[in-house]
Amino acid sequence: MADIDIPEHILALERTAWAEQEAGALTLATADAVQAAYREHAAATEGLSRLALEMATKRAIRHPA
């Protein structure tokens, strides 16, 4: 998979969502915010799918090199 430039605000949202999920306290508001950010960024970036962005972001946050 090619490197994807992930904006810091999306990384921050995913960090928050992951922390909530690990604590068993993921809220609908947090999940919705991160998904909206994925959709908006992918739509504004030609050739980038929402799924590719989401997968790359989750990999960066949940499984850092």
Summary of the structure (lengths in Angstrom):
residues: 65
radius of gyration: 11.5
end to end distance: 14.9
largest distance: 35.3
contacts: 152
relative contact order: 0.20
helix: 69%
strand: 0%
